[in-house]
Amino acid sequence: MSADEAKTSAGRSRTTRLLVAGLAVAVVAGAGAGAGAGAGAGVWWSLRDQSEPGTKLPAGEQARLATEVAPILEAGLPDARYSRLACAVKILGTEPADAADTQVVTTAYVWSLCRSLGQPVISGSGLPAVVHLGTPAWVEAPDQPTLSSDIGMLFPKRLQDAARDDGSYADELNAAVEERARQLS
């Protein structure tokens, strides 16, 4: 294993530990506040040493934004036409990119992991998405056959590599989407 591969593997391992800790905090905070259905417990955010390239939001603000974005995805993704969804998200970036709090964010660029609820066969999918936070809020997601070109049209250049990720975000979000599914079931 090269030094770069070892560093990447160690970073992902650290991120996974932080994910579990973050979920535990969100579950306790949601239960302690009496928040209906454990609001925020199914949301994942990054507590890495560096900010993500597309956002300057502090970790707590990213968590708040992810909590707001997950239900919009659950209702707005194309799969929502066929079944109820449970989604967990990782914030990749925002518009404006230099937003310091969620109140000024107009668009969230996310990696989402969603799974169907109430179906005999559990199906799920991970994909990048753009969530517009206007009234009404709406979602844009790349189509699978044209994924790469759609990412080029939907995501700003600074976020295209993150949006084209090979699926490592899905691994990071598994526990969060399972918790969200339990909340919604």
N, C-alpha and C positions, 0 to 999 in steps of 0.2 A: 504494500500500500504506500503510495507516495505521501509526502508531507501535506500536500494540498488536500488529498482524499481523507487523510486522518483528521485534518482540521475541520473539514466539512462534516465528517461523521461525528466528531466530538460536538460540533455546534448543533447538529440535529438531535443528538442525545440530550444535550442541555436544554434544548427547546422543548423536547418531549417532557422532561422533568418539570419545566416551568409551566407547560400546558396543564399537567395534573395539578400542580399547586394553584394555578389560576382558576381552574374549574372548582377546586375545593373552596377557595375564597368566594367565588361567585355563588356557589350553592349556599354557603353559610350566610352570606350577605343577603341573598334573596329570601332565605327562610327567616332570618332575623328581622327583616324589614316587613315581613308579611306580604311580600310582593306576590301577586297572583301567578301561579304556575311557575314559580322560581325564575322570574324574569332575569335574564342574563346568564343563567347557568349553562345554557347550551352554546355559549359564545366563546370563541377563542381569540386571544390577542397575544401579541408578541411582546416579550419583555427582554429583548436582546439589548446588547451593549450599544448598538447603533440604531438610529431611526431607520425605518424602511425608506427606500429611495424616493417614494412618492408622497410621504407625509411627514409633517413635523409634529403631529399630534402626540402628546404624552400617552403612555400606556393606558392610564385610566380613561382618557378621552377616546382612545381607540376601542376600549371595551364598551363604552357607552354607545359609540357609533355602531359597533358590531351588533349590539343588542337591538338597536333601531333598524338595522338593515336586514337581519335574519327574517323577520316576519314579512317584510316587503318581498324578499326573494321567494319565500314559501308561497306567496300568493301570485307572484308575477312571472315565475319561470314557466316556460312552455309545458313542462311536466305537470304543473299544477292543474292543467285542464283535465287530467286523467286520474289524479289521486292527490290526497293530502300529502304535503311534504313536511319534513323536519330538516332544517338547514343549520349549519354552523359556518362561520365565515372567518377569513383572515383578511384584514384590511391591507391592501397593497399600496394604496395611495388615495389622495383626495383632490378635489378641486374646491377651493384654491389649494395648491400644493403647500402653501405656507400657513394654512389654517392652524391656529393654536388651540381651538376648542371646536366642539361639534356644532355649535350654533351657527357658524358661518359656512359650514360645509354644504355645498350644493350637489356634489357628486361623490360617490364612494366607489372606488375601483377595488374589487374583492376577488378572492379565490373562494369558491363555495363548495361545500360538500353537502349534498342533500340525499335523503332517502325517503322512500314512499312509506306511508303509514296506512294501517288497516287493510293491507293487501295480503293474500295468502303467500305470495312470493315477494320477499323483500328485495327491492331493487334500489340502486343508488347511483349517483353520478357526481363527479367533481369537475368543475369548470370555472373559468374566470367569468366575471360578470360586471356590468356597470349599473349602478343603482343611482337613479336620479331622485333627489330628495325634495322635489317640488310638490305642488298640489295640482294634480295627483302625483304621487310617487310612481315611478315605473322602472322597469328592468330591461336592459339590453344584454343579450348573451350571444356569443359566437355560435354559429352552426357547426356541427361536427365536420361535415364535408369540406367546409371552407374555413376551418378554425384559424389557421395562420393568417390568412388575408383579412378575416374579420377582426382579429386582434389588432392588426395594423390600422384598421379604420376606427375601432372603438376606443383603444387605449392610447394615451399619449406616449411618445417615444420613450420617455424615462421609465415607463412601467411595462413595456412590451416584453422584455425578457422575463420578468416576474410572472406575467400573465401566461407566457408560453411554457412555464415550468412543467417538468415531465410528470408531475403527479405527487411530488414529495409533500405538498400541502395536504393532499388527501390523507396521507398517513398521519400527519400532525392533527388533523381534525376528526379522526375516527371517534375518539372518546367523547368529544364535544357533541357530535351529531347523535350519538347514542343517548347521551343525557337529554338532549333536546327532544328526541323521539319519546323518551319516557315522560317528559313534561307534557307533551301534547297528546299522549295516548289516554 
